[in-house]
């Protein structure tokens, strides 16, 4: 590309960063990095009723956690700031005043009630429910009358009433809109705050944005914005509208489909790398069939031509599968550090204990992580190393504790471990195998009830890894406790 690529992600701080917004930010980042361009973060906080500072902070926090790093914007600054729209009101006022002087915009005194009545009448008449241009050519006397009534005007942009507005979309191709269905839209509200469709045009021009990559839902705004660019005499950037993300049933994605914000996924124990990997594949196709790759590979391959034209289907199962991969493959120190907050939250360890026992926790994480799909699941699965077993899986009780020789084998195992010299993987395993060989049984006959006795579960890491990490004292104590439980609960019923 001959021009210096500049793209932006411009969220409204009216809630958490949605998974769709995160994907838009990611695609902008990938496009910028692929083309050695600049990625700008701008906070569009002109919706004074719904925008909050906490939401803006949360969006910034989520982007940073994901590793979506901007070149210009909040916390970084840049040559085209400020990067909050609420701090750019003077620029919008200057451009609005220019449009009014040039006769390209006008004051509208229609009340919300009057507009609603006209829309209803238009619909009944089978006409588009667009603004009818009532205030487009008011005389000074008419304006004075409305002002005297105390009406606070909005400002509307004069739109062409004939012809077409074409959008040459880099993903969808040419999209044509009839100007006859586009109304003179409001560019400044009655409270003096500019609307989204006007402010973003002024900002994108001022920030020298060359490509606007955003969600498909904004496509209907694009003809209005193109007309605003023309009225203001600006160069029009290139547009690319990324297809929607739909739920598995192809309905609009919502809370009923589970987590939809980045923060929710983080709180559920998903890793940032896994979410980035998943979002990269959500509507974009890499060159091969590989599904696991780092962001550097995505940057190298990313082009808008490879973005799908059809809606992407949100699939938490696939995200969870990808997350499981990273749980297994990432550095064990990192996975341990990420797991510890979940352990603290569940009351498994305190912060102090986590610091003191970091190496011990790391060993446990290392033998356990391949069976967990999320950090939350992993934290739960290793709780028995730190907390006493208070109950046993019901299916395990039926399958293993109910056997006639379960209590006897657990007693023999506990006695043997108590007397054992070196307490290692090799010696503990050999001890158990000797017991079953002498009795003419399979090793599984003692392994399964022992696992249930010391963990409360039927599945987990290798039993002898558990025994060695749990230690002789706790292992023997839990085995004897299980013997008593079997005698009190299983045999007592017989």
N, C-alpha and C positions, 0 to 999 in steps of 0.2 A: 504494500500500500504506500502511495506517495505521501499522503498526509500523515501527520503524527496522530496516532489513534488516541482518543480520549473518551473514556466511557464513565458512566456513573451508576451507582445504586442509590436510589433516593426514597427510602422508606418513610412512611408517616408514623410517628410514635404514638399510635393509638392502641397498642397492645404488644404482645410478645412477638418475636421474630418467627413467623410462620415458616414451615418447611418449604413452601412455594417461594417465599421471599428469599430464603437462604439459597435456593437453587438459582434464582435470578442473580443474586450477588455473586455466586460462584461462577456462573456463565460469563458475567461481565469481567471477573478477575481472570478467568482462563483466556478470554478473547484479548484482554489487554496484555497479559504476559506473553501470549503466543505472537502478538504483533509488536512487542517491545513498546507498548503504549503506557498510558497512565490510567489508573483506576481511582475514581473519586467517590467518596462517601458524602452524601448530602442529606441532611435531616429535614424533611418537609413537614414542618410543625405549624402550618398556618391554620389548621383546624383547631381553633382556640378552645372549643368546647370539649374535644376528645383527646387532644394531644397532652401528654404528661412528660415531665422530666424523667420520671422513673422508667417510663416505657423507652425513652430515647437511650437512657443508660443501659437498659436491659438489652436493647438491640445491639448496641456497641459491644456489650459484654459477650453476647452470643456469637457475634462475628469474630471477635478476638479468640474465643474458645475454639471455634471451628478452624481457625487459622486463615480466615479470609481477611487478608491484610491490605488496607487501602494505602494509596500514595499521598492523597490529599484528603483533608476532612477533619472531623472532630478529633481532638487530642494530637493532631499532626500539623494542622494549619496548611498553608499553601498560598500560591500567588492569586487565587481567585476567591478567597474567603470574604465574609464569614460563611461557614458551611451549614448554618441553621437558617431556614427561610425567615423565621421570626426576627432575625437580625438584619434582614435585607429589604425591609419595607420601603426605605427611601428610594431604592433603585426601582421598585415596582411603581411607586407613585410618579416618579419622573417619566417612566415610559407610558403610563396611563395618561398623564397630562398631555404628552405628545400626541397620543392617538385622539384625544378629545379635540385638541387644537386643529389637527389635520382632518377632522370630521370622520374619522374611522371608527369612533366609539361614541356612545351617547348615554345620558342619564336615563334610567328607567324608574318610574315612580309607582309602578303597579304593585299592589299589596299581594301577599301570598294567597289571600282568599280570592282576590280577583283572578289571579293566575290559575288557581285550581278550578274556578268556575268555567274559565275559557277552555281549559284542557278538557274538562268534562263535556262541554258543548261540542268541541271539535271531534271527540271520540264518538259522540252520538250521531254526528253528521258524517261519520266515516272518513274523517280527515286526520292527518298526523297530529298528535297532541303537542305541537311545537309552539313556541312563543310567536304571537301574531304580529309583532312589530309595532304594537300600539304606541310606544313612546319614541319611535325611530325619528320622527320628524316634528317634534313638539316645537311650538313657537315660544319665544321668551315669555310671553304672557301666560301660556299654559304651564310653563315651568314654575313661574312665580306663584301661580295659584296652588300648585301641588306643594311648593315649599311652605306657603302660608298655612296649609292644612297640617303641617308638621310631618309630612311624609319624608322618610329617609331613603334616598334613591340608591339603587345599585347602578353599576356601569356595565353596559353590554357592548360587545364587539359587533360591528356591522358585517354580516356574512353575505357572500354572493348569493343571489336568489335563483340563478340559473347555472347550467353547466354541471361539471363534475369536479370532485377533488380526488386525485389519484394518490395512493400510497404504494410506493415501490418497496415492498417488504422483502428483506433479505432472506426470510425463511418461507414466507407464504406466497411470494411473487406479487404480481400487481393486484391491488384491491381497490375497487372503484366505489365511491360514495356519491350519490346524487345530492347536489347542493340544495335542491328544493326541500329535502327532509331535514336539513341542518338549520337550527334556529340561531338567532342572535344570542349567543350564550353570555352568561354573566362572567365578567372578568374581575370585578371588584364587588364584594358583598356590601350590604347596607352599613355594616360596621367598619368599613374602610379596609378590610382585609382582602387581599387578592385571592382568587380561586385557584385550585390546583392547575387547571388547564392554561391559565395565564402565567402564574408564577414559575412553573417549570420551564416554560418557553423562554422567559426572560433569563432565568438562571442557566439553562443549557447553552444559550448563546453567550452569556457573560463568562461562563466557565469553559467556553470553546469545546463543548462536547461534540464529537464527530459521529458517534454511533449510539443510538438509544436501544439497548437490549432490555426488554421488559416482558411482563406477562401478557398473554393474549387478551386478557380482559380489558387492557388499555387500548386495544385496536380501535374501538369505537370513539375514543377520544382523539385519535390521531388526525382525522380531517379537520377538527376544530383547531388543533394545535398548528397544523400546517397553515391554516388561514391566519392564525395569529402571527406566525413567522413572517408571512407575506405582508401583513398589515404593518408590522414593525420594521420591515425591510431587512430581515435577517436571512442568512444562508440556512437552508433546511438540512438538518443532519440526516443520516441514514437510519432507517428504523428496522428493527428485527423483533417480531413478537413471538415469544416462546409459548408453545402449546400448553394448555392447562394440565394440572395434575388432578386426575379423577380417582375416586375411591374404587375398590375392587368391583363394586356393582355398577360402576360407570356413572355414579351420581356425583354431585359436587362434594368435595372433601370437607368434612366437618368433624366436630368433637365426637360425634357418635361413632366415628370410625377409629377412635383411639387417640393417641398422642398426635398432635399436629404442629406443635411448636418445638423449636430447637431446645429450649430450656426443659420441656417435658421429657424429651429423649435423653437429655443429659441426666436428669433426675432419676430416670429409669435404668441408668447404667450403661448407656450406649457410649462408645468412644467417638471422639471427633473425627478421627481418620476414617472410621467406618461410615459415618454419616456423609462425609465428603465423597468417599468412594461411591456410595449409593446414589447420592444426588447427581454426581457426574453422569451416571448411567440413566438417570431419569429423564428421558427425552433426547439423549444424545448417544450416538453409536460410535464406539471406537473402531479402529480399522480391522481388528481381528475379533476373536470370540472371547478373549480374556476378560474376566469380570473383576479381578482383583488387581488394582494398580495404584501407585502413588500419584500424588497431584502433579509431580514433575512430568510424568508420562502423559497425563491429560493435557497439560500446557503445550507440550510438544505436538500433540495430535489435534488439538481443538480447532475446529472451523465451524462457522455457522451453517455451511452446506451439509454438515453431518447431523444437524439438529433435526429431529423428526417433525413432520408437519402435523401428525396426529397426536391426540392427547396421551399423556403418560399415565400409566396406572400405578397408583401408590400400593406398594406391596411390603408390609412390615415383615413378613416372613423372610423375604430376600434380604432386607436390611439386617435382620437378626442373624441370618446365616453369615453375611459379610462381617458382622460384629464378632461372631464366634471365631472367624478366621483370625481377626486382629487380636482377639483375646489370647489365642494360642501362639501367634507369631511375633508379637511385639516384645521388646525387652522386658524381662521379668521384673526388674526394678520399677520400670514405668507402670506396669500393670498392678504391681503391689501398691505403689503410691496412689493410683487411681481407685483401688479397691478399699483402702483404709477409711476414707470418709464414709463409705457405705457401712463399714463395720462399726464406726463410731455412732452413726445415726441409728443403727439397730441396737446399740447398747452392748455389742459383742466385746469391744475394747474401749478404753478411754484414750484420749489424745496422748496422755503420758505413757500409757502401756504400749500404744502403737509405736512411739519413739523408742522406748526401751527394747521392745521385742521385734523391731523391724526385720532383722535377719531371720528370725523364727517365722514370722508371718510370710516372708518372701519364700521360704522353703515350702510352706503349706500351699501358697498360691501356685508355686511351680508345679506341684504334683496334682493340683485340683483344677486348674484353669481350662484344661482341654475338654472338660465336661460341662462347662458353663457358657451360656450365650451372652450374658450381660454381667456387668460388675455387681449389680444388685443380687443377681442369682448366685454369683460366686461368693459374695459375702455371706449369704444365707447358708450356702452349702458347706462352709468351713467353720460355722459357728460352734460345732461340737468340740472343736479343739480348745475352745476357751470357756464353754458353758457345759454344765453337767447335762447328761441325757436324762430327760424327764418323761419321755414317752417313746414308744417304738411304732414304726410303720405297721399299720394293721395287716397289710398283705404279707409283710415279712413275718409277723407273729404267726399267721396261719401257715405259712410255708416253712418256716425254719424253727420257731420256738415250740410249735405244737408237736414236733417230732419227739418220739419217745426218749431218744438218747441225747437231746439237745442240752439239758441241764448237766448231764454227766460229762459230755465233751467239753462244755465250757469250764467245768470244774477242773478237769484234767489239764486243759490249756492254761488256766490261771495258775494252777500249782506248778506247772512246768516253767512258765515264764517267771514266776517268783524265784525259782531256784537257778535260773539261767545266769551264766557268768557274763560274757560279752553280750550286750543287748544291741544287736545289729540286724540289718535286713536279712543277711544270710542265716544267722543263728536262730532268729525267731521263725523264719520260714521252715528251716530244718526241724525245729522242735515240733511244729504243728504236723509236718509230714510224717515224722517218726510216730507220733501218737496215732494217726489214722492208719499207718502201715501195720502197726502192731495189732490194731483192732480189725484189720482187713477191710477198711473203709476207704472211700475216695476222700481226697483232701478237702473237697467242697463241703463235706459233711460238717467239718469244724470251721471252715473259713466263713461260710454264710452266717451262721448264728453268732460268730464272734464279731463280724462287721456290724450286725444289727445291735449287738450288745454294747459296742463301744461308740457307735455313731448314731444309733437310732434309725438308721436308713439301710436300704438294701443295695444301693449303688453308691459308687464313689471311687476315689483313687485306689491304687493297689493297697490291699489290707496291711501288708508288712511295712509299707511306707507310713501308713497311719499309725501303726503300733509303735514304731520307733520314734516318730515325731510326738506322739501323745505321751510316750514315756512308760516305763514299767509300772510305776505306782498307779497312775490313772487307768491304764489298760486293765490291770488286774482288779482294781476296785470296781470298775464298770462290769467286768465279766462276772464277778461274784454277785454284784447287785442284780444283774440279769438272771442269774440262777435263782435267787430268792424270788424275783418277780415271776418267773416261770412256775416255781413251786406254789406261789400264792395265787396265781391267776389262771394258769393253764391246767396244772395237775389237780388243783383244788376243785375244778369243774368236772373232773372225770369221775 
